[in-house]
Amino acid sequence: MKNKKSKSQIIGEKIKESRKNMALSQAQLAEQIGFESAVAISLIESGERSISIDKLEKVAEVLHKDIKYFFGEEDAPVKIEVALRSQKDLNKEDQDAILRFIELAKNKHDSKR
């Protein structure tokens, strides 16, 4: 029988993985999100302590992650066409420049085949 991980354990593992990928120590992360010591981060990463949503938002900001990542939800890739249509503030010149860049990237990718 498998032991199911608690939400605190999942969140803690995601924080630890992201922190290490950014080469931050527990003490550095603790300082940046407003904890007194690295012990709090250690307990959170091990799943022994839960983290408030406010603190998790700060962690997400410091580690450059969407908060959903810490709950095990991966972001779906954004479709370029949808993203462009949602940017109503872009003028025609900017839209055309982005489309040219996309074509350049496609051509580069196709030439590597």
Contact map, one row per residue, 1 for C-alpha under 8 A:
11100000000000000000000000000000000000000000000000000000000000000000000000000000000000000000000000000000000000000
11110000000000000000000000000000000000000000000000000000000000000000000000000000000000000000000000000000000000000
11111000000000000000000000000000000000000000000000000000000000000000000000000000000000000000000000000000000000000
01111100000000000000000000000000000000000000000000000000000000000000000000000000000000000000000000000000000000000
00111110110000000000000000000000000000000000000000000000000000000000000000000000000000000000000000000000000000000
00011111110000000000000000000000000000000000001000000000000000000000000000000000000000000000000000000000000000000
00001111111000000000000000000000000000000000000000000000000000000000001000000000000000000000000000000000000000000
00000111111100000000000000000000000000000001001111100000000000000000000000000000000000000000000000000000000000000
00001111111110000000000000000000000000000001111100000000000000000000000000000000000000000000000000000000000000000
00001111111111000000000000000000000000000000001000000000000000000000011100000000000000000000000000000000000000000
00000011111111100000000000000000000000000001101000000000000000000000011100000000000000000000000000000000000000000
00000001111111110000000000000000000000000001111000000000000000000000010000000000000000000000000000000000000000000
00000000111111111000000000000000000000000000111000000000000000000000000000000000000000000000000000000000000000000
00000000011111111100000000000000000000000000100000000000000000000000110100000000000000000000000000000000000000000
00000000001111111110000000000000000000000000100000000000001000000000010000000000000000000000000000000000000000000
00000000000111111111000000000000000000000000100000000000000000000000000000000000000000000000000000000000000000000
00000000000011111111100000000000000000000000000000000000000000000000000000000000000000000000000000000000000000000
00000000000001111111110000000000000000000000000000000000000000100000000000000000000000000000000000000000000000000
00000000000000111111111111001000000000000000000000000000000000100000000000000000000000000000000000000000000000000
00000000000000011111111110000000000000000000000000000000000000000000000000000000000000000000000000000000000000000
00000000000000001111111100000000000000000000000000000000000000000000000000000000000000000000000000000000000000000
00000000000000000111111100000000000000000000000000000000000000100000000000000000000000000000000000000000000000000
00000000000000000011111110000000000000000000000000000000000000000000000000000000000000000000000000000000000000000
00000000000000000011111111011000000000000000000000000000000000000000000000000000000000000000000000000000000000000
00000000000000000011001111111000000000000000000000000000000000000000000000000000000000000000000000000000000000000
00000000000000000010000111111100000001101100000000000000000000000000000000000000000000000000000000000000000000000
00000000000000000000000011111110000011001000000000000000000000000000000000000000000000000000000000000000000000000
00000000000000000000000111111111000001000000000000000000000000000000000000000000000000000000000000000000000000000
00000000000000000010000111111111100001001000000000000000001001000000000000000000000000000000000000000000000000000
00000000000000000000000001111111111111011000000000000000000000000000000000000000000000000000000000000000000000000
00000000000000000000000000111111111110000000000000000000000000000000000000000000000000000000000000000000000000000
00000000000000000000000000011111111000000000000000000000000001000000000000000000000000000000000000000000000000000
00000000000000000000000000001111111000000000000000000010011001000000000000000000000000000000000000000000000000000
00000000000000000000000000000111111100000000000000000000000000000000000000000000000000000000000000000000000000000
00000000000000000000000000000111111111010000000000000000000000000000000000000000000000000000000000000000000000000
00000000000000000000000000000110011111010000000000000000000000000000000000000000000000000000000000000000000000000
00000000000000000000000000100110001111111000000000000000000000000000000000000000000000000000000000000000000000000
00000000000000000000000001111100001111111100000000000000000000000000000000000000000000000000000000000000000000000
00000000000000000000000001000000000011111110000000000000000000000000000000000000000000000000000000000000000000000
00000000000000000000000000000100001111111111000010000000000000000000000000000000000000000000000000000000000000000
00000000000000000000000001101100000011111111100000000000000000000000000000000000000000000000000000000000000000000
00000000000000000000000001000000000001111111110000000000000000000000000000000000000000000000000000000000000000000
00000000000000000000000000000000000000111111111110000000000000000000000000000000000000000000000000000000000000000
00000001101100000000000000000000000000011111111111100000000000000000000000000000000000000000000000000000000000000
00000000101111110000000000000000000000001111111100000000000000000000000000000000000000000000000000000000000000000
00000000100110000000000000000000000000000111111110000000000000000000000000000000000000000000000000000000000000000
00000101111110000000000000000000000000000011111111000000000000000000000000000000000000000000000000000000000000000
00000001100000000000000000000000000000000011111111000000000000000000000000000000000000000000000000000000000000000
00000001000000000000000000000000000000010011011111100000000000000000000000000000000000000000000000000000000000000
00000001000000000000000000000000000000000001001111110000000000000000000000000000000000000000000000000000000000000
00000001000000000000000000000000000000000001000011111011000000000000000000000000000000000000000000000000000000000
00000000000000000000000000000000000000000000000001111111000000000000000000000000000000000000000000000000000000000
00000000000000000000000000000000000000000000000000111111100000000000000000000000000000000000000000000000000000000
00000000000000000000000000000000000000000000000000011111110000000000000000000000000000000000000000000000000000000
00000000000000000000000000000000100000000000000000111111111000000000000000000000000000000000000000000000000000000
00000000000000000000000000000000000000000000000000111111111100000010000000000000000000000000000000000000000000000
00000000000000000000000000000000000000000000000000001111111110000010000000000000000000000000000000000000000000000
00000000000000000000000000000000100000000000000000000111111111000000000000000000000000000000000000000000000000000
00000000000000100000000000001000100000000000000000000011111111100000000000000000000000000000000000000000000000000
00000000000000000000000000000000000000000000000000000001111111111110000000000000000000000000000000000000000000000
00000000000000000000000000000000000000000000000000000000111111111100000000000000000000000000000000000000000000000
00000000000000000000000000001001100000000000000000000000011111111000000000000000000000000000000000000000000000000
00000000000000000110010000000000000000000000000000000000001111111000000000000000000000000000000000000000000000000
00000000000000000000000000000000000000000000000000000000000111111100000000000000000000000000000000000000000000000
00000000000000000000000000000000000000000000000000000000000111111110100000000000000000000000000000000000000000000
00000000000000000000000000000000000000000000000000000000000110011111110000100000000000000000000000000000000000000
00000000000000000000000000000000000000000000000000000001100100001111111000000000000000000000000000000000000000000
00000000000000000000000000000000000000000000000000000000000000000111111111100000000000000000000000000000000000000
00000000000001000000000000000000000000000000000000000000000000001111111111100000000000000000000000000000000000000
00000000011101100000000000000000000000000000000000000000000000000111111110000000000000000000000000000000000000000
00000010011000000000000000000000000000000000000000000000000000000011111110000000000000000000000000000000000000000
00000000011001000000000000000000000000000000000000000000000000000001111111000000000000000000000000000000000000000
00000000000000000000000000000000000000000000000000000000000000000001111111100000000000000000000000000000000000000
00000000000000000000000000000000000000000000000000000000000000000001100111110000000000000000000000000000000000000
00000000000000000000000000000000000000000000000000000000000000000101100011111000000000000000000000000000000000000
00000000000000000000000000000000000000000000000000000000000000000000000001111100000000000000000000000000000000000
00000000000000000000000000000000000000000000000000000000000000000000000000111110000000000000000000000000000000000
00000000000000000000000000000000000000000000000000000000000000000000000000011111011000000000000000000000000000000
00000000000000000000000000000000000000000000000000000000000000000000000000001111111000000000000000000000000000000
00000000000000000000000000000000000000000000000000000000000000000000000000000111111100000000000000000000000000000
00000000000000000000000000000000000000000000000000000000000000000000000000000011111110000000000000000000000000000
00000000000000000000000000000000000000000000000000000000000000000000000000000111111111000000000000000000000000000
00000000000000000000000000000000000000000000000000000000000000000000000000000111111111100000000000000000000000000
00000000000000000000000000000000000000000000000000000000000000000000000000000001111111110000001000000000000000000
00000000000000000000000000000000000000000000000000000000000000000000000000000000111111110000000000000000000000000
00000000000000000000000000000000000000000000000000000000000000000000000000000000011111110000000000000000000000000
00000000000000000000000000000000000000000000000000000000000000000000000000000000001111111100000000000000000000000
00000000000000000000000000000000000000000000000000000000000000000000000000000000000111111110000000000000000000000
00000000000000000000000000000000000000000000000000000000000000000000000000000000000000111110000000000000000000000
00000000000000000000000000000000000000000000000000000000000000000000000000000000000000111111111000000000000000000
00000000000000000000000000000000000000000000000000000000000000000000000000000000000000011111111000000000000000000
00000000000000000000000000000000000000000000000000000000000000000000000000000000000000000111111100000000000000000
00000000000000000000000000000000000000000000000000000000000000000000000000000000000000000111111110000000000000000
00000000000000000000000000000000000000000000000000000000000000000000000000000000000000000111111111000000000000000
00000000000000000000000000000000000000000000000000000000000000000000000000000000000100000111111111100000000000000
00000000000000000000000000000000000000000000000000000000000000000000000000000000000000000001111111110000000000000
00000000000000000000000000000000000000000000000000000000000000000000000000000000000000000000111111111000000000000
00000000000000000000000000000000000000000000000000000000000000000000000000000000000000000000011111111100000000000
00000000000000000000000000000000000000000000000000000000000000000000000000000000000000000000001111111110000000000
00000000000000000000000000000000000000000000000000000000000000000000000000000000000000000000000111111111000000000
00000000000000000000000000000000000000000000000000000000000000000000000000000000000000000000000011111111100000000
00000000000000000000000000000000000000000000000000000000000000000000000000000000000000000000000001111111110000000
00000000000000000000000000000000000000000000000000000000000000000000000000000000000000000000000000111111111000000
00000000000000000000000000000000000000000000000000000000000000000000000000000000000000000000000000011111111100000
00000000000000000000000000000000000000000000000000000000000000000000000000000000000000000000000000001111111110000
00000000000000000000000000000000000000000000000000000000000000000000000000000000000000000000000000000111111111000
00000000000000000000000000000000000000000000000000000000000000000000000000000000000000000000000000000011111111100
00000000000000000000000000000000000000000000000000000000000000000000000000000000000000000000000000000001111111110
00000000000000000000000000000000000000000000000000000000000000000000000000000000000000000000000000000000111111111
00000000000000000000000000000000000000000000000000000000000000000000000000000000000000000000000000000000011111111
00000000000000000000000000000000000000000000000000000000000000000000000000000000000000000000000000000000001111111
00000000000000000000000000000000000000000000000000000000000000000000000000000000000000000000000000000000000111111
00000000000000000000000000000000000000000000000000000000000000000000000000000000000000000000000000000000000011111
